[in-house]
Amino acid sequence: MESDATQPLLGKAGPRSGAEEPGPSARRPRGLFLAAFAATLGPLSFGFVLGYSSPAIPSLRRTGPEFLQLSDDEASWFGSLVTLGAALGGVLGGWLVDKAGRKLTLMLCTVPFVGGFTLVIGAQNIWMLYGGRLLTGLASGVTSLVVPVYIAEISYPEIRGLLGSCVQLMVVSGILGAYVAGLGLNWCWLAVLGCVPPFFMLLLMCFMPETPRFLLIKHKKQEARAAVRFLWGIDEEQEAEEKECSEVDQGFHLARLKNPSVYKPFLIGVSLMAFQQFSGINAMMFYAETIFEQANFKDSSLASVIVGVLQVVFTAIAALVMDRAGRKILLLLSGAIMALSCMLFGIYFKISLPSPNNSSHPDLLTSLNSESAGANSGLPWLAVLSMGFFLMGFSLGWGPIPWLLMSEIFPLMVKGLASGVCVLTSWIMAFLVTKEFSSLMGVLTPYGTFWLFSAFCVLGVIFTLLFVPETKGKTLEQIEAHFQGR
């Protein structure tokens, strides 16, 4: 079993280890923080990719060459192709992370990041723009899988939540960075700026170690011991028995689906990703600028920056309290706030928008700009407050925690495949929600759609309460043992 194999080297107390894991006071984790920072430059690049389309699309329409003037439909594809590329990246990353290792996979991510932005910079037609977005999306998908795994495997329990939450913090920081840079740079120079974080990630990761757990299952005991020394600042002298190392068989076999330490976390991980995307986060982000305009924020670019700042601030708060409050309580609190916010948002639409009397549903953006939508001057502020509370709730829990839990609950033997399926689920759901959101509003009406999102948030709270375990302060081996009933 993987838990037995990793116990001696990682210092976990057990019948054969003979020593307790060194306490926090005995560790000097400067190397750990440096490795975590180097790895999270990947999510920073990923966030920049997500935020790039918001300032780039209007910039292309203003200053781009005539053959790159995007229609509304082309702009929609330009924004959403990233999610399809990321879904493919989840599949590729699930294979690479087990075959090439965590460190090398991270370094390989820089190629499609830089290659994708280079295609955008030199685009001679719209298809080159699409190709660039697909490539950067592919890199984003691989990054969203491998960075949480890398950080979880190099961390010790007392700070794993803090460092794991920094993944989402860097994503929202990248989004904010794209919004702020877009205030002064055109689409081309923005793409040039997008090449900077992956370049520095490649440079720094050259000097960072592979995760000790991955090295151990590859029977590289000396390298694993050196990695522990670099990351934790301790000289771990326990011998890892060759027999224990040989017992670790990394790879997927259908028979392993019968193992509760495999199928239970697998179902939890996929469900968390589905609930995350069905919470309504993409809908909120899609209409953020229009909502701010109705509240007399006429500069839509400034509105995007405000949204980005909200996400960064509350994701940072979540990272700071993650290892104290625990994952489960933050998910419950976050889901409750999001459910209430979506309910209030639905009330806003119910009161402010005219009800259609025929099968053709008015476009929401047109309706929001109609006189009836602004008849009550207090209603736009209800929408702004609802959106603000929603983003606060999402950033506290359902934004960072599903990715953190994905990196914690899967055993080593299936971590690549299981994480890949979770990432694939997340990005396919994101694409479907984004592309079909307008159709959903046509069927359910705007207020009915947001009340549906509210219902999914409530279901997410119930699911968390019944099925999601608390992983705060537990080693990865203890988490696996929990799913096995030990």
C-alpha positions as a printed Julia matrix, in Angstrom:
486×3 Matrix{Float64}:
   0.0    0.0     0.0
   1.15   3.52   -0.68
   0.58   4.57    2.89
   3.03   1.99    4.18
   5.62   2.87    1.57
   5.62   6.55    2.34
   5.58   6.28    6.12
   9.29   5.77    6.88
  10.75   8.41    4.58
   8.13  11.03    5.43
   8.45  10.3     9.11
   4.87   9.29    9.8
   4.47   7.54   13.12
   3.6    3.91   12.79
   4.47   0.44   13.97
   7.52   0.26   11.69
   8.66   3.88   11.5
  10.16   4.11   14.96
   9.94   7.92   15.13
   7.38  10.66   15.09
   7.14  13.05   12.18
   9.23  16.1    13.07
   7.05  18.81   14.53
   6.56  22.24   12.94
   9.19  23.77   15.24
  11.82  21.34   13.9
  11.18  22.29   10.29
  12.72  25.15    8.35
  10.41  25.25    5.34
  12.05  28.05    3.35
  12.6   25.64    0.48
   8.95  24.55    0.7
   7.68  28.11    0.34
  10.06  28.75   -2.56
   8.91  25.57   -4.34
   5.26  26.46   -3.73
   5.81  29.96   -5.13
   7.54  28.6    -8.23
   4.69  26.15   -8.82
   1.95  28.74   -8.31
   3.33  30.87  -11.11
   1.45  28.3   -13.23
  -1.95  29.25  -11.77
  -0.95  32.91  -12.14
  -0.45  32.25  -15.87
  -3.72  30.32  -15.93
  -5.58  33.25  -14.34
  -4.06  35.67  -16.84
  -5.34  33.44  -19.66
  -8.85  33.51  -18.19
  -8.82  37.28  -17.71
  -7.15  38.07  -21.04
 -10.28  37.92  -23.19
 -12.11  40.61  -21.19
  -9.78  43.52  -22.14
  -8.47  41.9   -25.34
 -11.81  41.62  -27.18
 -12.68  45.36  -27.04
  -9.02  46.19  -27.76
  -9.07  43.98  -30.87
 -12.21  45.74  -32.05
 -10.66  49.18  -31.47
  -7.06  48.76  -32.6
  -6.76  45.32  -34.2
  -6.3   44.81  -37.95
  -9.44  44.47  -40.03
  -9.08  40.71  -40.46
  -9.12  40.29  -36.64
 -12.3   42.29  -36.03
 -14.4   39.86  -33.99
 -18.15  39.55  -34.35
 -20.21  38.81  -31.24
 -20.26  35.1   -32.05
 -16.52  35.03  -32.75
 -15.83  36.91  -29.52
 -17.9   34.32  -27.65
 -15.79  31.51  -29.09
 -12.59  33.46  -28.4
 -13.55  33.59  -24.73
 -14.93  30.08  -24.31
 -12.39  28.04  -26.3
 -10.1   28.2   -23.28
 -12.49  25.91  -21.4
 -12.37  23.3   -24.15
  -8.59  23.45  -24.24
  -8.51  23.13  -20.46
 -10.74  20.04  -20.6
  -8.24  18.42  -22.98
  -5.48  19.58  -20.65
  -7.11  17.72  -17.79
  -6.91  14.44  -19.75
  -3.31  15.1   -20.85
  -2.26  16.21  -17.38
  -3.74  13.12  -15.75
  -1.46  10.99  -17.92
   1.63  13.19  -17.75
   1.61  13.69  -13.98
   2.06   9.95  -13.41
   4.39   9.24  -16.33
   6.66  12.29  -16.39
   6.3   13.36  -12.78
   4.91  16.47  -11.15
   7.94  18.72  -11.7
   8.55  17.89  -15.37
   4.83  18.23  -16.17
   4.88  21.72  -14.69
   7.9   22.65  -16.78
   6.29  21.27  -19.94
   3.24  23.5   -19.33
   5.29  26.54  -20.25
   5.5   25.43  -23.9
   1.76  25.75  -24.76
   1.45  28.85  -22.55
   4.15  30.74  -24.46
   3.26  29.08  -27.79
  -0.39  30.05  -27.45
   0.32  33.69  -26.68
   2.86  33.78  -29.51
   0.16  32.58  -31.93
  -2.12  35.38  -30.72
   0.64  37.98  -31.13
   1.4   36.9   -34.69
  -2.18  36.09  -35.71
  -2.91  36.61  -39.41
  -6.49  35.37  -39.18
  -9.14  34.5   -36.63
  -8.21  30.81  -36.66
  -4.76  31.66  -35.33
  -6.44  33.53  -32.48
  -8.57  30.46  -31.8
  -5.5   28.22  -31.93
  -3.68  30.43  -29.45
  -6.61  30.33  -27.04
  -6.85  26.54  -27.34
  -3.14  26.14  -26.58
  -3.21  28.44  -23.57
  -6.36  26.62  -22.43
  -4.56  23.28  -22.76
  -1.72  24.57  -20.59
  -4.26  25.94  -18.09
  -5.96  22.55  -17.81
  -2.7   20.73  -17.14
  -1.68  23.42  -14.65
  -4.98  23.28  -12.76
  -4.35  19.57  -12.2
  -0.64  19.28  -11.49
  -0.04  22.33   -9.26
  -2.49  21.29   -6.49
  -1.0   17.77   -6.6
   2.57  19.08   -6.43
   1.83  21.41   -3.51
  -0.13  18.79   -1.55
   2.71  16.28   -1.89
   5.5   18.66   -0.82
   3.56  20.15    2.13
   3.06  18.91    5.65
  -0.42  18.93    7.24
  -0.11  22.13    9.3
   0.29  24.38    6.25
  -1.1   22.28    3.39
  -4.38  24.21    3.42
  -2.6   27.57    3.29
  -0.34  26.6     0.41
  -3.08  24.69   -1.41
  -5.39  27.71   -1.25
  -2.65  29.84   -2.81
  -3.41  28.04   -6.08
  -6.8   29.74   -6.37
  -5.34  32.96   -4.95
  -2.83  33.08   -7.8
  -5.57  32.3   -10.34
  -7.69  35.28   -9.24
  -4.53  37.41   -8.98
  -3.78  36.53  -12.62
  -7.31  37.5   -13.63
  -6.97  40.8   -11.77
  -3.55  41.36  -13.34
  -5.05  40.96  -16.83
  -7.84  43.41  -15.99
  -5.44  46.03  -14.59
  -2.89  45.63  -17.39
  -5.73  45.92  -19.9
  -6.36  49.48  -18.73
  -3.11  50.57  -20.36
  -2.02  47.86  -22.81
  -3.57  46.75  -26.09
  -4.3   43.13  -26.96
  -0.85  42.48  -28.45
   1.22  43.77  -25.54
  -1.14  42.0   -23.14
  -0.24  38.73  -24.88
   3.46  39.57  -24.55
   2.94  40.15  -20.82
   1.19  36.77  -20.61
   4.47  35.05  -21.56
   6.31  36.41  -18.51
   4.91  34.25  -15.64
   5.39  30.9   -17.43
   8.95  31.9   -18.34
   9.82  32.54  -14.69
   8.03  29.34  -13.65
  10.23  27.35  -16.03
  13.35  29.1   -14.73
  12.55  28.54  -11.04
  11.27  24.97  -11.39
  14.65  23.95  -12.82
  16.01  24.33   -9.28
  13.04  22.82   -7.39
  12.8   19.13   -6.39
  10.31  16.52   -7.48
   7.82  15.57   -4.75
   9.23  13.04   -2.23
   6.21  10.75   -2.64
   6.61  10.49   -6.39
  10.33   9.83   -6.04
   9.65   7.15   -3.47
   7.25   5.19   -5.66
   9.87   5.35   -8.41
  12.32   3.76   -5.93
  14.56   6.84   -5.81
  15.12   6.87   -2.06
  18.22   9.08   -2.01
  16.56  11.72   -4.21
  13.43  11.58   -2.07
  15.47  12.08    1.1
  17.28  15.04   -0.5
  13.9   16.53   -1.52
  12.63  16.3     2.07
  15.81  17.99    3.27
  15.39  20.82    0.73
  11.69  21.34    1.36
  11.42  20.96    5.13
  14.94  21.87    6.24
  15.41  18.61    8.17
  17.78  15.71    7.69
  15.55  12.65    7.78
  17.74   9.64    8.51
  15.19   6.79    8.57
  15.72   4.05    6.04
  12.88   3.22    3.68
  12.74  -0.52    3.26
  13.03  -1.77   -0.33
  10.14  -4.14    0.24
   7.84  -1.28    1.18
   8.85   0.72   -1.9
   8.21  -2.24   -4.18
   4.68  -2.63   -2.8
   3.61   0.64   -4.4
   2.07  -0.09   -7.77
   1.1    3.19   -9.32
  -1.41   2.88  -12.13
  -5.08   2.2   -12.66
  -6.75  -1.2   -12.78
 -10.52  -1.73  -12.92
 -10.33  -3.94   -9.84
  -9.24  -0.93   -7.82
 -12.68   0.65   -8.24
 -13.79  -1.79   -5.55
 -11.39  -0.15   -3.11
 -13.23   2.43   -0.95
 -10.07   4.56   -0.85
 -10.48   4.94   -4.63
 -14.18   5.12   -5.46
 -15.26   7.23   -2.47
 -12.85  10.13   -3.05
 -13.41   9.81   -6.8
 -17.16  10.38   -6.43
 -16.59  13.2    -3.96
 -14.07  14.94   -6.23
 -16.25  14.78   -9.34
 -19.33  15.94   -7.39
 -17.5   18.91   -5.89
 -16.37  20.04   -9.34
 -19.91  19.75  -10.7
 -21.41  21.72   -7.8
 -18.7   24.36   -8.21
 -19.63  25.02  -11.84
 -23.41  24.83  -11.26
 -23.18  27.42   -8.49
 -23.62  30.25  -11.01
 -20.11  31.72  -10.86
 -19.79  32.0   -14.65
 -23.17  33.7   -14.91
 -22.17  36.25  -12.28
 -18.9   36.99  -14.05
 -20.58  37.17  -17.47
 -23.0   39.94  -16.46
 -20.79  41.73  -13.93
 -20.03  44.72  -16.18
 -23.69  45.25  -17.12
 -24.74  45.11  -13.47
 -22.15  47.7   -12.51
 -23.27  49.97  -15.35
 -26.84  49.89  -14.05
 -25.49  51.01  -10.67
 -23.89  54.04  -12.43
 -20.44  52.49  -12.82
 -20.03  53.68  -16.4
 -16.43  52.47  -16.79
 -16.87  48.76  -17.42
 -13.09  48.17  -17.24
 -13.04  49.61  -13.72
 -15.97  47.33  -12.84
 -13.92  44.31  -13.89
 -11.05  45.46  -11.68
 -13.43  45.8    -8.71
 -14.66  42.24   -9.28
 -11.06  41.04   -9.46
 -10.13  42.81   -6.23
 -13.08  41.23   -4.41
 -11.96  37.77   -5.47
  -8.33  38.33   -4.5
  -9.14  39.75   -1.06
 -11.53  37.0     0.02
  -9.47  34.19   -1.5
  -6.52  35.5     0.53
  -8.7   35.46    3.66
  -9.7   31.87    2.89
  -6.04  30.88    2.53
  -5.17  32.41    5.89
  -7.97  30.66    7.81
  -8.01  27.36    5.88
  -5.81  25.42    8.3
  -7.6   26.83   11.35
 -11.26  26.73   10.36
 -11.02  23.6     8.22
 -12.24  22.8     4.72
 -15.7   21.54    5.59
 -16.91  24.52    7.63
 -15.73  26.93    4.92
 -17.56  24.95    2.24
 -20.76  25.04    4.31
 -20.46  28.78    5.01
 -19.55  29.53    1.41
 -22.46  27.5     0.01
 -24.95  29.19    2.32
 -23.77  32.67    1.3
 -23.91  31.76   -2.39
 -27.39  30.25   -2.1
 -28.73  33.4    -0.44
 -27.0   35.65   -2.98
 -28.45  33.76   -5.96
 -31.87  33.9    -4.35
 -31.59  37.69   -3.97
 -30.3   37.99   -7.53
 -33.36  36.1    -8.75
 -35.59  38.47   -6.76
 -33.85  41.4    -8.44
 -34.64  40.0   -11.89
 -38.19  39.06  -10.89
 -38.97  42.61   -9.79
 -36.99  44.66  -12.31
 -37.43  42.79  -15.61
 -40.66  42.58  -17.61
 -42.21  39.12  -17.83
 -42.48  37.84  -21.41
 -45.92  36.92  -22.65
 -44.73  34.89  -25.59
 -42.21  32.21  -26.45
 -39.5   34.65  -27.48
 -37.54  35.74  -24.45
 -36.0   39.22  -24.49
 -32.24  39.36  -24.36
 -31.12  39.88  -20.78
 -28.58  42.55  -21.6
 -31.24  44.56  -23.45
 -33.68  44.09  -20.6
 -31.17  45.24  -18.03
 -30.7   48.43  -19.99
 -34.4   49.06  -20.39
 -36.27  51.76  -18.52
 -38.17  49.19  -16.49
 -34.93  47.78  -15.14
 -33.94  51.15  -13.81
 -37.37  52.25  -12.61
 -36.43  51.62   -9.0
 -33.03  53.21   -8.34
 -32.42  50.87   -5.42
 -32.67  47.7    -7.48
 -29.33  47.99   -9.3
 -27.62  48.26   -5.93
 -29.45  45.11   -4.83
 -27.83  43.37   -7.8
 -24.39  44.8    -6.95
 -24.68  43.73   -3.31
 -25.91  40.28   -4.29
 -23.03  39.84   -6.69
 -20.53  41.11   -4.12
 -21.75  38.67   -1.47
 -21.74  35.85   -4.01
 -18.13  36.5    -5.01
 -17.19  36.75   -1.33
 -18.84  33.41   -0.57
 -17.38  31.69   -3.64
 -13.86  32.93   -2.87
 -14.08  31.75    0.75
 -14.93  28.16   -0.06
 -16.24  26.8    -3.33
 -13.55  28.59   -5.34
 -10.36  27.2    -3.76
 -11.47  24.16   -1.73
 -12.61  21.7    -4.46
  -9.15  22.03   -6.05
  -7.46  21.64   -2.68
  -9.51  18.56   -1.77
  -8.8   17.03   -5.18
  -5.1   17.11   -4.33
  -5.63  15.66   -0.85
  -8.14  12.82   -1.09
  -6.85  10.68   -3.98
  -4.31   7.93   -3.22
  -1.03   8.0    -5.11
  -1.82   4.92   -7.17
  -4.67   6.67   -9.04
  -3.96  10.35   -8.38
  -3.18  11.24  -12.0
  -6.23   9.57  -13.53
  -8.68  10.62  -10.83
  -7.48  14.22  -10.83
  -7.66  14.24  -14.63
 -11.31  13.17  -14.58
 -12.08  15.89  -12.01
 -10.43  18.58  -14.13
 -12.19  17.29  -17.24
 -15.53  17.42  -15.38
 -14.9   20.96  -14.18
 -14.02  22.41  -17.57
 -16.71  20.6   -19.54
 -19.29  21.85  -17.06
 -17.83  25.36  -17.31
 -18.08  25.28  -21.1
 -21.67  24.0   -21.07
 -22.84  26.53  -18.48
 -21.14  29.41  -20.31
 -22.39  28.51  -23.79
 -25.92  27.45  -22.82
 -26.62  30.08  -20.18
 -28.64  32.3   -22.52
 -30.74  29.34  -23.67
 -31.35  28.36  -20.06
 -32.63  31.86  -19.3
 -34.95  31.63  -22.28
 -36.53  28.49  -20.86
 -36.55  29.28  -17.14
 -36.48  33.13  -17.3
 -33.57  35.03  -15.68
 -34.96  34.84  -12.16
 -35.79  31.15  -12.53
 -32.24  30.47  -13.71
 -30.65  32.12  -10.7
 -33.06  30.37   -8.35
 -31.92  27.13   -9.97
 -28.32  28.1    -9.19
 -29.43  28.8    -5.62
 -30.92  25.28   -5.41
 -27.62  23.78   -6.62
 -25.78  25.75   -3.91
 -28.14  24.28   -1.29
 -27.55  20.79   -2.69
 -23.81  21.44   -2.48
 -24.16  22.33    1.2
 -26.14  19.15    1.88
 -23.62  17.03   -0.03
 -20.74  18.58    1.92
 -22.48  17.99    5.24
 -23.15  14.31    4.49
 -20.18  13.11    2.45
 -17.15  15.42    2.51
 -14.59  14.55    5.21
 -12.54  17.1     7.1
  -8.89  16.87    5.98
  -7.48  19.66    8.16
  -4.33  18.59    9.98
  -4.26  15.07    8.51
  -1.48  13.5     6.49
  -2.31  12.19    3.04
  -1.87   8.66    4.42
  -4.38   9.32    7.21
  -6.89  10.64    4.69
  -6.53   7.47    2.63
  -6.95   5.38    5.77
 -10.17   7.26    6.55
 -11.73   6.2     3.25
 -10.69   2.63    3.92
 -12.47   2.73    7.27
  -9.26   2.47    9.29
